[in-house]
Amino acid sequence: MEGTEIPETFVKETGYTKDLETLMANAILEERETSGQAANATEKQKELEKWKRTLSGINEQNDLLRREIQALKAKCEAKNAKCGEFAQSFQLKRDIPEKKMKCTHLENIENEDDCMNISCLFHITPKIPFRLNQGEALITFEQESVAQELIKKHSHTVQMENEKIRLQALPVTLETGVVFELHSKISQRNLHVSNIPDLNIPEEWMRDKLELHFCQTKLGGGVQKVAYDSRSQMALITFAEPLDANDIAWFGPYSFHTSGWTLSFLVSPVTQSHLEQFQIFSGISKKTILLTGIKVEGEDEESVEDLIVIHFQKASNGGGEVESIKYASKGNQIAYFENYADDVI
């Protein structure tokens, strides 16, 4: 076939065929790419939907947790408020009354340290308040059995000056009260100094100035030691000998002059205190009852109290000896219970 010429028409057809095959191949590739892209888009859409569902679940869990947190916060606030009420009810602030003391004899002290302190013991029994409304009375009997029987009977008819009234006898529920012993020791060799101003001088210099000042007071046979802390602005003065009780009572604001400065500070005794025999009481009074329904016009409190006492002192009315009575004729009043530790059920 060498030397044979290919017809021009055949060459052209062959070129067209190759172009057509190329076009078809390109179309197939484009179709495959389009199909792949669609598949990828579908996969991405499915993945996106999956993440949306996951995110929705997380948001629901977060909402649930937020609600739980709010509920716990509300419970916590309620408990804190209750704790605040308890703390307020147990808060004690009483002024200890002044007492005159007389030393009658000396005792042999085995421990020398006991001579360095003044020991005090206080039996603390705070009063318990009770709200008495208008037309009510509290009556206390000598015998517990009398009060309890009158409560069981509940309804009582009492003769007043111009009429008979019907009363109801109810138990008296007391608020929580406490009884405890306060033991205190007051040092006879130490004094506490506070609110010492900062003079921007070395601590050693300040200790010397404090020592010099308290030596000049001629207390306790002179100063044995001075412990000073510039950060807390406080000092502890230790004397060589025990101080007199009157000297210990010498405390409060004090000023002295040194090196052109006027120092002002507070002097106070050094005390150690602790509680013993701490007991909490709550319950119902054994000997006191609450009388309600007292509606009397034109009679003063004292007359009403006398007539009620006369009625409840009679054995025929189930009564007995009366220790005390308190009647509220106008408005609300507050009655206080003392020595209640042995008078609660």
GIBELNOR-V203447 format. One record per residue. RES is the residue in one letter. PHI is phi in radians with two decimals (999 if undefined). NEAR is the number of other ideal C-beta (glycine too) atoms within 12 Angstrom. D_LAST is the distance of its C-alpha to the last C-alpha in whole Angstrom. Layout:
# GIBELNOR-V203447
res->{RES;RES}
phi->{PHI;PHI}
near->{NEAR;NEAR}
d_last->{D_LAST;D_LAST}
This chain:
# GIBELNOR-V203447
res->{M;E;G;T;E;I;P;E;T;F;V;K;E;T;G;Y;T;K;D;L;E;T;L;M;A;N;A;I;L;E;E;R;E;T;S;G;Q;A;A;N;A;T;E;K;Q;K;E;L;E;K;W;K;R;T;L;S;G;I;N;E;Q;N;D;L;L;R;R;E;I;Q;A;L;K;A;K;C;E;A;K;N;A;K;C;G;E;F;A;Q;S;F;Q;L;K;R;D;I;P;E;K;K;M;K;C;T;H;L;E;N;I;E;N;E;D;D;C;M;N;I;S;C;L;F;H;I;T;P;K;I;P;F;R;L;N;Q;G;E;A;L;I;T;F;E;Q;E;S;V;A;Q;E;L;I;K;K;H;S;H;T;V;Q;M;E;N;E;K;I;R;L;Q;A;L;P;V;T;L;E;T;G;V;V;F;E;L;H;S;K;I;S;Q;R;N;L;H;V;S;N;I;P;D;L;N;I;P;E;E;W;M;R;D;K;L;E;L;H;F;C;Q;T;K;L;G;G;G;V;Q;K;V;A;Y;D;S;R;S;Q;M;A;L;I;T;F;A;E;P;L;D;A;N;D;I;A;W;F;G;P;Y;S;F;H;T;S;G;W;T;L;S;F;L;V;S;P;V;T;Q;S;H;L;E;Q;F;Q;I;F;S;G;I;S;K;K;T;I;L;L;T;G;I;K;V;E;G;E;D;E;E;S;V;E;D;L;I;V;I;H;F;Q;K;A;S;N;G;G;G;E;V;E;S;I;K;Y;A;S;K;G;N;Q;I;A;Y;F;E;N;Y;A;D;D;V;I}
phi->{999;-1.12;1.46;-1.40;-1.53;-1.49;-1.08;-1.12;-1.13;-1.13;-1.05;-1.12;-1.13;-1.09;-1.10;-1.09;-1.13;-1.10;-1.10;-1.14;-1.10;-1.09;-1.08;-1.14;-1.12;-1.09;-1.11;-1.11;-1.08;-1.10;-1.10;-1.14;-1.11;-1.10;-1.10;-1.13;-1.11;-1.12;-1.13;-1.09;-1.09;-1.13;-1.09;-1.13;-1.12;-1.10;-1.09;-1.12;-1.07;-1.08;-1.16;-1.10;-1.13;-1.08;-1.10;-1.08;-1.11;-1.12;-1.09;-1.09;-1.11;-1.11;-1.08;-1.10;-1.13;-1.08;-1.11;-1.11;-1.10;-1.09;-1.13;-1.16;-1.09;-1.09;-1.11;-1.11;-1.11;-1.12;-1.18;-1.10;-1.11;-1.14;-1.08;-1.10;-1.13;-1.09;-1.08;-1.17;-1.21;-1.65;-1.26;-2.08;-2.50;-2.29;-1.45;-1.29;-1.14;-1.27;-2.27;-1.52;-2.06;-2.23;-1.44;-1.80;-2.77;-1.77;-2.09;-1.37;-1.71;-1.37;-1.76;-1.13;-1.12;-1.13;-1.31;-1.55;-2.33;-1.76;-1.74;-2.29;-2.31;-2.12;-1.68;-1.81;-2.33;-1.12;-1.33;-1.81;-1.36;-2.37;-1.43;-1.93;-1.45;-1.06;1.45;-2.11;-2.51;-1.90;-2.30;-1.99;-1.84;-1.26;-1.89;-1.10;-1.07;-1.10;-1.07;-1.19;-1.20;-1.15;-1.17;-1.09;-1.18;1.24;-1.74;-2.42;-1.85;-2.05;-1.48;-1.61;-1.14;-2.03;-2.82;-1.79;-2.16;-1.84;-1.95;-2.00;-1.73;-2.18;-1.21;-1.85;-1.59;-1.59;-1.26;-1.15;-2.26;-2.32;-2.38;-2.77;-1.91;-1.90;-1.80;-2.28;-2.20;-1.92;-1.20;-1.71;-2.10;-2.21;-2.27;-1.80;-2.04;-2.32;1.01;-1.31;-1.18;-1.50;-1.71;1.00;-2.19;-1.01;-1.01;-1.08;-1.15;-1.13;-1.04;-1.12;-1.14;-1.15;-1.06;-1.07;-1.11;-1.28;-1.18;-1.21;-1.31;1.02;-1.64;0.95;1.18;1.72;-1.51;-1.63;-2.76;-2.24;-1.86;-2.16;-2.20;-1.21;-1.18;-1.55;1.00;-2.30;-2.56;-2.06;-1.75;-1.90;-1.73;-1.27;-2.27;-1.07;-1.43;-1.27;-1.03;-1.16;-1.21;-1.15;-1.23;-1.39;-2.65;2.15;-1.14;-2.59;-2.29;-2.59;-1.80;-2.71;0.90;1.46;-1.84;-1.98;-1.66;-2.17;-2.61;-1.92;-2.02;-2.54;-1.18;-1.70;-2.15;-2.24;-2.31;-2.69;-1.74;-2.40;0.94;-1.36;-2.31;-1.89;-2.16;-2.75;2.69;-1.96;-1.13;-1.39;-1.89;-1.93;-2.18;-1.84;-1.81;-2.07;1.48;-1.46;-2.13;-2.25;-1.95;1.39;-2.15;-1.38;-1.03;-1.10;-1.15;-1.10;-1.06;-1.08;-1.17;-1.16;-1.09;-1.03;-1.13;-1.46;-1.52;-1.36;-1.11;-1.14;-1.68;1.41;-1.66;-2.91;-1.11;-1.75;-1.49;-2.79;-2.58;-2.42;-2.08;-1.85;-1.52;-2.31;1.17;-1.65;-2.31;-2.00;-1.86;-2.09;-1.75;-2.04;0.88;-1.56;-1.02;-1.72;-2.07;-2.23;-1.59}
near->{5;4;5;7;10;13;10;10;11;13;13;13;14;15;15;14;14;14;14;14;14;14;14;14;14;14;14;14;14;14;14;14;14;14;14;14;14;14;14;14;14;14;14;14;14;14;14;14;14;14;14;14;14;14;14;14;14;14;14;14;14;14;14;14;14;14;14;14;14;14;14;14;14;14;14;14;14;14;14;14;14;14;14;14;15;17;13;14;19;19;13;21;9;14;7;15;8;6;8;6;9;6;9;6;6;7;11;9;13;8;11;12;14;16;20;25;27;29;23;21;18;23;20;26;26;30;20;31;19;29;21;30;23;19;25;33;44;37;44;34;32;20;21;23;17;30;36;24;22;37;30;16;20;21;18;31;20;35;21;24;17;13;17;15;27;18;35;23;37;27;25;36;20;31;29;24;32;28;28;25;19;26;22;22;24;27;30;32;32;35;41;29;39;24;20;34;22;18;22;10;20;13;22;13;19;31;25;20;31;38;28;21;30;36;22;15;23;16;28;27;19;21;32;22;21;30;23;32;19;21;10;16;22;25;36;29;40;30;30;21;18;27;36;18;17;11;27;28;16;19;22;17;15;24;17;23;14;22;15;8;20;13;28;20;33;21;34;25;30;30;22;18;20;17;18;16;18;20;20;21;26;21;22;25;37;27;34;43;42;35;42;27;23;37;21;29;15;12;21;15;23;14;18;36;28;22;31;40;28;21;32;39;25;20;13;10;23;26;29;27;19;31;25;23;32;32;34;27;26;17;13;15;21;17;30;22;35;22;21;35;26;18;27;27;20}
d_last->{135;136;138;136;135;132;132;130;129;127;126;124;122;121;120;118;116;115;113;112;110;109;108;106;104;103;102;100;98;97;96;94;93;92;90;88;87;86;84;82;81;80;78;77;76;74;72;71;69;68;66;65;63;62;61;60;57;56;56;53;51;51;50;47;46;46;44;42;42;41;38;37;37;35;32;33;33;30;28;29;28;25;25;27;24;21;24;24;20;20;24;24;27;27;30;29;30;34;34;37;37;39;41;41;43;44;43;45;44;44;44;46;44;41;44;44;41;39;35;32;28;26;22;21;18;18;17;15;17;17;20;21;23;26;26;22;20;17;17;15;15;16;14;10;12;15;12;11;15;16;14;15;19;18;22;23;27;28;31;32;36;38;35;32;30;27;23;20;17;14;11;10;10;10;13;13;13;15;16;19;22;26;29;32;36;39;42;45;48;47;47;46;49;48;50;53;56;58;62;63;64;64;61;62;64;60;59;62;62;58;59;62;59;57;59;61;57;58;54;53;57;58;56;56;55;55;53;54;53;55;53;50;52;50;51;49;51;51;53;54;52;49;49;48;44;46;48;45;44;47;46;46;49;53;56;59;63;65;68;68;65;62;58;55;52;48;47;44;42;41;38;35;32;29;25;23;20;18;15;13;10;8;6;5;6;6;10;11;13;15;19;21;25;26;30;32;36;38;35;33;30;30;32;29;26;28;29;25;24;27;26;22;23;25;24;26;24;21;20;20;20;19;19;20;20;21;24;25;29;30;29;26;24;22;19;18;14;15;14;10;10;8;7;4;0}
